[in-house]
Amino acid sequence: MRGEVSKQMERIKSVSAEEKALRDLQESSGCNFPGCDYHPPDRKNWMLGLNPEKVLLNKIVWPGTHDSATNKIGIPLITRPFAQCQSLSVYGQLEIGARVIDIRIQEDRRVCHGILLTYSVDVVINDIKQFLAETQTEIIILEIRTEFGHKDPPEFDKYLEEQLGEFLIHNDDGVFQKTIAEILPKRVICIWKPRNSPQPEVGGALWGSGYLTDNWIDTDLPYTKFQSNLKYLNEHPPVGSRTYFYRVENTVTPQADNPVMYVKPVTNRIHPYARLFISQCFTQGCSDRLQVLSTDFIDEDFVDACVGLTHARIEGEA
């Protein structure tokens, strides 16, 4: 028992030291980067505001959400805090500017996070359709994967094509070099990541798992995750020469051996440092590699940071 208490105390000290390291870095280096002062006048239509004829797909810094459909997961006040990563619905996230949506499902097409369940994926699809109906130029990357330990829903590829067919941007490496205007009226890149079923075919309506990659590490230590994100980002080529999306997640993950197991207080250790991360990308010379930046509990400031850098790229300032 004494050894376990000692271990927990060491964990608390480690977390505190890492939080201080991020605060110190922010105080010493600041959070300035090209476009940091830009604020889109209409977050719901921020791609329209940047001019679709000028916005190349590979110039966009995509604001994304992690475990996007967990706003109603589990039982309120009991299991929900262990798995809830977003407080807004998928529609709400899109409305404030998110453009990469991360959905985990199981065999019966219900959204899940680990062993906890929430609503049917139909709710997600309907939210996306509502958003698409209310906008004209916003492009969405929809990633749907079968959650670890679960089976693929039967014929799910057909379901996605039936539900989103008119909006789907077909799998084509040439898309990365096109402007939004050249891609319209198609508006959804749907990346389907089954566990056992065949991957989507090249050239088809859906995109395979290799088109959205990341280097996720399982840690609740914010400075460790921050530095890992920079390290792995540096290993990828610039966005202009890539034909896949690379995601950096500004998140940390609750650990079983730590006394704090709720998602929100744990992820708050790194959540305020998204702008610091972007500025450090410039400091370390990898800003031209940054493409998808995702977060838990997305907010307007996070969106503004991503859109601001996108604006700077389009204007030739970054």
Secondary structure, 3 states (H helix, E strand, C coil): CHHHHHHHHHHHHHHHHHHHHHHHHHHHHCCCCCCCCCCCCCHHHHHHHCCCCCCEHHHCCEEEECCCCCCCCCCCCCCHHHHCCCCCCHHHHHHHCCCEEEEEECCCCEEEECCEEEEEHHHHHHHHHHHHHHCCCCCEEEEEEECCCCCCCCCHHHHHHHHHHHHECCCCHHHHHCEHHHHCCCCEEEEEECCCCCCCCCCCCCECHHHEEECCCCCCCHHHHHHHHHHHHHCCCCHHHCCCEEEEECCCCCCCCCCCCCHHHHHCCCHHHHHHHHHHHHHCCCHHHCCEEEECCCCHHHHHHHHHHHHHHHCCCC
